[in-house]
């Protein structure tokens, strides 16, 4: 239940805000890339950047999770080595 409150509810609210924003903003704007230009509606461009930000945040969290797992594995190995009796 806590997982839904801290993860699911904010995602649901962000989705609802994006839908409302998209319904109200139908203007097209030009977006300049380094190699070209594209004209997209504001809602589509906003959705793309929100999705990109979400993916970057997810990648950063996954990288931190891998680092923490490696550190945890190393510490467990140290603990088991110290607990073994010297023969």
C-alpha positions as CSV (number, residue, x, y, z in Angstrom):
1,X,0.0,0.0,0.0
2,X,2.8,2.4,0.8
3,X,4.4,1.6,-2.5
4,X,1.3,2.7,-4.3
5,X,1.1,5.9,-2.2
6,X,4.7,6.9,-2.9
7,X,5.0,5.7,-6.5
8,X,1.7,5.0,-8.1
9,X,-0.3,8.1,-6.9
10,X,2.3,10.7,-8.0
11,X,2.5,8.9,-11.4
12,X,-1.2,8.9,-11.7
13,X,-1.4,12.6,-10.8
14,X,1.3,13.5,-13.3
15,X,-0.5,11.5,-16.0
16,X,-3.8,13.3,-15.3
17,X,-2.0,16.7,-15.3
18,X,-0.4,15.8,-18.7
19,X,-3.8,14.9,-20.2
20,X,-5.4,18.1,-18.9
21,X,-2.4,20.1,-20.2
22,X,-2.6,18.4,-23.6
23,X,-6.4,19.0,-23.9
24,X,-5.9,22.7,-23.2
25,X,-2.8,23.4,-25.4
26,X,-3.2,22.5,-29.0
27,X,-0.7,25.0,-30.4
28,X,2.2,23.8,-32.5
29,X,5.7,25.1,-31.9
30,X,8.9,24.7,-33.7
31,X,11.6,22.8,-31.8
32,X,15.2,23.2,-33.2
33,X,17.6,20.3,-32.9
34,X,21.3,20.7,-33.8
35,X,20.7,19.0,-37.1
36,X,17.1,20.0,-37.9
37,X,13.8,21.4,-36.9
38,X,10.5,19.8,-36.1
39,X,7.0,21.3,-35.5
40,X,5.1,19.5,-32.7
41,X,2.1,20.4,-30.5
42,X,3.0,21.7,-27.1
43,X,1.4,18.7,-25.4
44,X,3.4,16.2,-27.4
45,X,6.7,18.0,-26.8
46,X,5.9,18.2,-23.1
47,X,5.0,14.5,-23.0
48,X,8.3,13.6,-24.7
49,X,10.4,15.6,-22.2
50,X,8.5,14.2,-19.2
51,X,9.0,10.7,-20.5
52,X,12.7,11.4,-21.2
53,X,13.1,12.8,-17.7
54,X,11.3,9.8,-16.2
55,X,13.7,7.4,-18.1
56,X,16.8,9.3,-17.0
57,X,15.6,9.2,-13.4
58,X,14.9,5.5,-13.7
59,X,18.4,4.9,-15.1
60,X,20.0,6.9,-12.3
61,X,18.1,5.0,-9.7
62,X,19.0,1.6,-11.3
63,X,22.7,2.6,-11.4
64,X,22.6,3.5,-7.7
65,X,20.8,0.2,-6.9
66,X,23.5,-1.8,-8.7
67,X,26.2,0.1,-6.8
68,X,24.5,-0.5,-3.5
69,X,24.1,-4.2,-4.3
70,X,27.8,-4.5,-5.1
71,X,28.7,-2.8,-1.8
72,X,26.3,-5.0,0.1
73,X,27.8,-8.1,-1.5
74,X,31.3,-7.0,-0.6
75,X,30.4,-6.2,3.0
76,X,28.7,-9.6,3.4
77,X,31.8,-11.3,2.1
78,X,33.9,-9.4,4.7
79,X,31.6,-10.4,7.5
80,X,31.6,-14.0,6.6
81,X,35.4,-14.0,6.4
82,X,35.7,-12.5,9.9
83,X,33.2,-14.9,11.3
84,X,35.1,-18.0,10.2
85,X,37.3,-19.5,12.9
86,X,41.0,-19.4,12.2
87,X,42.2,-22.9,11.7
